[in-house]
Amino acid sequence: MEKKVIQYIEEQRILEAGDHVLIGVSGGADSLALLYFLDKYAGAFKISIGVAHLHHGLRGEAADADEDFVRSFCTDRGIPFFSRQRNIQEISQTEKISVEEAGRKERYDFFITMAEAHGYNRIAMGHHINDQAETMLMRLIRGTGVKGVSGIKSSRDNLYIRPFLCLEKKEILDYCEIHNLAFRTDATNFQRDYTRNKIRLDIMPMILEINPRAEAHFNEFTKIANEYEAFFEKYVDQIEDRILTSKANMVLIDRDSWLSEAPVVQKELLRRSIFKFKGSLKEIEYNHITAFYSLLKSDKTIWEIHFPHDIQIIRRYDRIMVTEKHKITGVGIAPKMILPGKTYIFAKERLIFETKFVTQDEFRKKRHLFSKELENHSEKYFDYDKIKSILVLRSRQSGDYFYPTGVAGKKTIKKYLIDKKIDRSQRDAIPLLVTDAEVLWIMGYAINQRYLADDDTKNIIRVTYLMLGEKCDSRYSGNFG
């Protein structure tokens, strides 16, 4: 058995000389055999080891005895030992998750914390072929894709390693017997309250009656699925950044590029868009992805769909957003009087605004800014003599209008924003420079041709704006870096 594990470690390259390995040890057969093996071969592998044990607070004195057993085993061999006690039942109720999930979450959190605190770069666990079969069946029952059935990996994130994933449970039990490893038995492993236990105790025995080699075949299948998954993941990695873009509170999807991919790639990109935004695919099932997929493939240009954990997916014409419920609404800009020759910094609105009188010579040097191609430039020149009332910076209001350049006649701001297909929830966040109800400038979008400066203008006022987070004009670099 030892030769088999050594060969597996070398083939999978899951250990390197100089590694510091933290072993998760419950005291059961699998983890104790792994601890014994790695301690025995630590010199040969040129690694150092330590042990982490989580007391789940579920089995009273029996759990206390487990902790004492593992601590004593480590003390006798001079192996560093770390333990933590948690009330998994209470955590399960507080976080409204299953006891299984709470235990797993706390276990991994403990392992990571100890590894970071004590300089371990590998975390070893005792999963084996039978665990692989149970995991695959559990995921299939709950609903999964190829990624799910690719099963447990020999290594993950260059951190977690599973050296016994080449062994069957029987081989581990035989190993314990040969080396007199008096492992602990967790009575909860025989309770059918937990999904994995039901699979192990009820479903797997029936499957093995049909084919005693079923677990080995399941393991072979996960290897094949893993190879396909690795190839597929590499391809999607190469195209992801072209199609998915992260913003402050959302992920944007380039639908045209997305449509050019095969359906299987499209669905994976949708999964990734949710993961990219939320950092998790918890409770996101295949039916969620297919619903998302169907809507995005459809010709509907305005829709919303809600997923678990307040995930909201919105389409507004060509703009597809994965965001959080209630986070998409724009923030209105309260009216602010603007005087000539001043610089304003509005921190809440993340906006810098400057007005300055300039000469005709300065204006002529900037005439190219009025070309159609630079219509949305952040610097504009107005005829101040045409402005009969005070200038105000604010959000849109009912009745606002302007005379857009290149278009004959008057247009309401509402109609303009609708025509530009700007999402209604974002419209209040667009700064407007107005005089009474007439808009001089919809910043970032359009300008009122009636107020533009020309060669005959005597009093020219230059207006410049800059949103925080955009590339800064050198004049403002000292103000906000």
Sequence and secondary structure as in RCSB ss.txt:
>XXXX:A:sequence
MEKKVIQYIEEQRILEAGDHVLIGVSGGADSLALLYFLDKYAGAFKISIGVAHLHHGLRGEAADADEDFVRSFCT
DRGIPFFSRQRNIQEISQTEKISVEEAGRKERYDFFITMAEAHGYNRIAMGHHINDQAETMLMRLIRGTGVKGVS
GIKSSRDNLYIRPFLCLEKKEILDYCEIHNLAFRTDATNFQRDYTRNKIRLDIMPMILEINPRAEAHFNEFTKIA
NEYEAFFEKYVDQIEDRILTSKANMVLIDRDSWLSEAPVVQKELLRRSIFKFKGSLKEIEYNHITAFYSLLKSDK
TIWEIHFPHDIQIIRRYDRIMVTEKHKITGVGIAPKMILPGKTYIFAKERLIFETKFVTQDEFRKKRHLFSKELE
NHSEKYFDYDKIKSILVLRSRQSGDYFYPTGVAGKKTIKKYLIDKKIDRSQRDAIPLLVTDAEVLWIMGYAINQR
YLADDDTKNIIRVTYLMLGEKCDSRYSGNFG
>XXXX:A:secstr
 HHHHHHHHHHHT   TT EEEEE  SSHHHHHHHHHHHHHHHHHT EEEEEEEE SSSTHHHHHHHHHHHHHHH
HHT  EEEEE  HHHHHHHHT  HHHHHHHHHHHHHHHHHHHHT  EEE    HHHHHHHHHHHHHH   HHHHT
   SEETTTEE TTTTS HHHHHHHHHHTT      GGGG TTSHHHHIIIIIHHHHHHH TTHHHHHHHHHHHH
HHHHHHHHHHHHHHHHHHEEE SSEEEE HHHHHTS HHHHHHHHHHHHHHHHS  TT  HHHHHHHHHHHHSS 
 EEEEEETTTEEEEEETTEEEEEETT S       EEE TT EEEETTTTEEEEEEEE HHHHHHTGGGGSGGGT
T SEEEEEGGG  S EEEE   TT EE BTTS S EEHHHHHHHTT  GGGGGGS EEEETTEEEEETTTEEBGG
GB  TT SSEEEEEEEETTS   GGGHHHH 
